[in-house]
């Protein structure tokens, strides 16, 4: 049986985790995590209070070593959401950093503080037997935008296959040092950003909190890869205009990866112009882990999320379930996925699990187009980003990209709203770069009509001070006025 983390068995002195001035070698990580794993033996599930600290990483590794599913808990979740997650997942205990103050929903659970000093012991240690690859590893809760969050059960097989597919696509090795400041309750930050380097035998340097100064420091001192979300890359693009040290640091990285939402074309162009680097975009979700990616060696096509990863099948289907032919480069279809990367089930929700599949294919709810070379271009979510206007099916994402290219637009979101004539009309929500001189409806409509097509132009423009976003930087369109 293959090992999930081979490097833990080597007693290596190489750094595995570094959070600020706190670090653990592979030997130390193996010692503290294996010791903690013995305390978890027999538990059904355990919650991890997922603060951006090394204790979160150690607690997750301990659960995986013990074969006990880990439920990462977002420290910023509200009491109602926390109560739902605890009641739904029924964890036997909560693992946390010493001194952490837990909310009421978690305070009633048996608590285990993660003691990193146990990794400094010189006593002999041994790792427990490797659990079966079908064993549940994590239960990651969705954002709950359309109802109570659902617990997505991910197996060890799904995690290993997805990380190995990224090794192939990104040429990821044990020599890589990954830098990021992503939250650790989500697939991006925890599975890709922590378990990914550990599976490769490399190093993760977590910034604790994302700052451009932190990125400069870590990439300038041995970091080879950077993971981020579009909001972070937007800030990096802004900072590059006045920070030559950051420009040099980014230019020297082996790989810059953006995910969790689409990176606007304008930011792609700014970062490439400043650093010579092409930002690699990939596409995944909690239920599927990673599905597609631009490969490290290219070709680079800004605005696309690349081609299917190794062992992952991706297809587009029309509204009636008909598969769109590969040569169809004009139609928008729903992305469906199958492969070893898929989740096992929604915890306690057999109805939702069955509804999510079309045979062996998972219905992602994401809408996309495919070019002649098999590169996928996401245009939005089926529920919120597919606009049916005047007989056309229009993806909000491509309109947003054009709007963000206007110098007077700082942020943009596009939605549809009922229209007696068109069925739905396109509405642009704009955060002006200069609130005193916002772009008007006519010039934005002309911009979109000129770059895309007249039927894709916004019929209304509404100004906001800021767009509602979640912890990963995704725009929460249902929280826009009148969109619930």
C-alpha positions, -999 to +999 in steps of 0.1 A: +000+000+000+015+034-010+023+059+017+004+092+018+035+110+031+066+090+023+090+118+037+076+113+072+092+078+072+127+091+065+136+108+098+148+137+077+162+170+091+147+189+061+122+216+071+086+204+065+066+233+079+076+269+087+052+295+101+071+326+108+099+318+132+084+284+141+094+254+121+093+216+122+116+192+103+102+160+089+116+140+119+099+165+143+066+165+124+066+127+124+073+125+162+046+150+173+020+139+148+025+102+155+022+109+192-010+128+187-023+101+164-022+076+193-046+098+213-071+099+184-072+061+179-108+049+176-124+083+172-151+087+146-141+122+136-122+151+151-126+188+145-095+210+140-097+247+149-080+258+116-061+289+125-031+298+103-006+281+127+016+250+126-007+233+151-034+231+124-011+213+100+002+190+127-034+181+139-044+174+103-014+151+097-021+133+130-057+126+120-045+112+086-019+090+103-046+077+127-071+071+099-095+094+117-114+119+095-105+156+102-131+183+101-113+217+095-133+245+111-132+281+099-124+303+129-144+331+112-176+311+109-207+325+127-222+307+157-251+293+136-229+278+110-205+263+137-235+248+155-246+231+123-211+217+115-207+203+150-242+188+151-237+173+116-202+159+119-204+150+156-166+152+163-153+133+192-129+161+201-115+193+189-078+198+183-064+233+186-033+254+194-027+260+231-044+290+245-070+293+217-104+306+228-131+284+213-167+295+206-196+280+225-203+254+198-169+238+202-162+246+239-183+217+250-163+191+231-133+173+247-103+194+238-067+184+229-041+211+226-014+203+201+020+205+218+048+211+192+075+206+218+068+168+217+085+169+183+118+179+199+120+147+219+149+124+212+130+093+221+123+067+194+091+071+175+072+050+151+044+058+127+011+038+128+002+014+100-010+032+068-048+033+066-066+019+035-066+044+006-104+044+007-105+056+043-122+090+048-095+116+054-112+149+056-147+163+059-146+198+044-178+219+046-190+239+016-197+276+018-234+271+022-245+297-003-277+278-011-285+263+022-268+248+053-231+239+045-227+203+034-199+181+046-178+168+017-162+135+026-128+132+009-108+099+009-071+094+011-073+081-025-089+114-037-062+135-020-033+114-032-045+112-068-052+149-071-018+159-056+000+134-079-018+149-109-005+183-099+030+169-095+027+159-132+012+192-143+035+215-123+067+195-122+064+196-084+093+181-066+109+177-031+131+207-040+102+231-041+095+255-013+059+266-014+050+301-001+014+311+007-009+329+031-041+310+024-066+300+051-063+264+063-099+254+065-103+250+028-090+227+000-067+254-015-048+263+016-049+230+035-048+202+009-029+219-019-010+243+003+001+220+032-005+184+023+008+190-012+043+199-001+043+172+025+034+145+000+062+157-023+087+158+006+092+196+002+087+226+024+058+249+030+063+284+043+031+299+055+029+337+058+003+336+086-013+366+070-008+375+033+013+406+028+033+417-003+063+422+021+060+386+032+059+373-004+090+393-012+108+380+018+100+343+013+105+342-024+138+361-021+151+336+004+146+302-013+108+301-021+102+285-055+064+285-057+036+308-047-001+300-043-027+327-041-062+338-049-070+367-074-074+393-047-038+385-036-024+387-072-043+420-077-025+434-047+008+420-060+002+436-094-005+470-077+026+467-055+049+458-085+044+493-098+065+508-070+084+478-054+114+465-074+122+440-047+088+424-052+092+424-089+126+406-086+112+381-061+082+372-083+104+370-114+127+345-097+099+321-087+096+288-105+058+288-105+030+312-096-004+296-092-038+313-088-070+296-079-104+296-061-118+322-086-109+335-120-079+358-122-089+389-143-071+393-176-060+427-167-040+414-137-025+386-158-012+412-182+001+436-155+020+408-137+035+394-169+046+429-180+062+436-147+079+402-140+080+382-172+060+355-154+029+338-166+004+331-138-008+294-139-046+290-133-062+257-123-098+247-116-112+226-088-137+226-061-143+210-027-161+179-041-136+172-069-103+186-057-084+195-089-098+190-123-078+210-149-047+232-150-024+251-172+008+231-172+041+245-159+057+243-193+028+260-210+013+269-234+000+298-213-035+311-222-046+338-198-083+335-190-083+297-193-079+270-166-060+247-188-066+211-197-078+180-178-053+167-152-040+131-154-067+105-148-094+131-147-122+131-174-140+164-181-170+169-203-195+197-211-232+190-213-261+210-226-292+218-205-309+186-216-279+165-206-265+161-241-227+159-242-212+188-263-188+175-289-151+183-284-151+203-317-178+226-304-159+258-294-189+281-293-214+266-269-215+271-231-221+239-212-220+226-176-188+210-165-191+174-154-162+154-140-152+119-132-121+103-118-103+091-086-102+128-074-140+128-066-154+130-031-170+099-015-203+115-004-220+144+013-220+135+050-255+124+062-270+135+028-276+105+006-302+125-013-278+153-021-251+129-030-274+111-055-286+143-070-250+156-076-242+127-100-252+120-136-242+083-137-205+084-127-201+121-136-203+148-109-224+178-119-202+208-109-227+235-116-199+255-133-204+267-169-175+267-194-165+268-230-137+247-246-113+258-273-100+237-302-069+226-282-090+214-252-084+244-229-114+252-207-126+287-201-150+291-171-178+316-176-195+313-142-218+293-120-250+278-135-271+291-107-258+327-106-236+334-137-255+319-166-277+347-181-303+339-207-309+371-225-327+375-259-323+338-267-286+338-260-268+319-231-242+343-218-215+337-191-210+365-166-173+358-164-163+370-198-182+403-194-165+408-160-131+404-176-138+431-202-152+455-176-121+450-154-100+462-183-116+497-181-093+520-161-122+534-142-133+500-128-117+486-097-141+457-092-169+442-113-196+416-110-223+407-135-257+393-129-290+388-147-324+401-136-358+395-150-368+415-181-402+414-199-386+417-233-353+399-231-361+373-204-331+385-184-311+416-188-274+420-180-266+441-149-230+453-141-221+460-105-191+483-104-168+495-078-153+527-094-116+533-092-125+570-085-159+572-068-161+609-077-158+601-115-173+567-121-176+553-157-211+557-171-234+530-185-229+540-221-191+537-222-192+504-204-218+490-227-198+502-257-167+485-243-184+452-239-202+454-273-170+462-290-149+434-275-175+407-272-208+412-289-237+437-287-261+412-270-235+408-241-235+445-232-248+455-197-283+471-198-278+486-163-248+497-143-249+500-105-222+514-083-211+500-050-183+508-025-172+472-024-184+438-036-193+411-010-166+384-009-159+353+012-127+343+029-112+330-004-119+362-022-149+349-042-176+374-050-208+364-032-234+375-058-264+363-037-254+391-013-257+418-038-288+440-033-319+422-045-300+391-055-309+367-027 
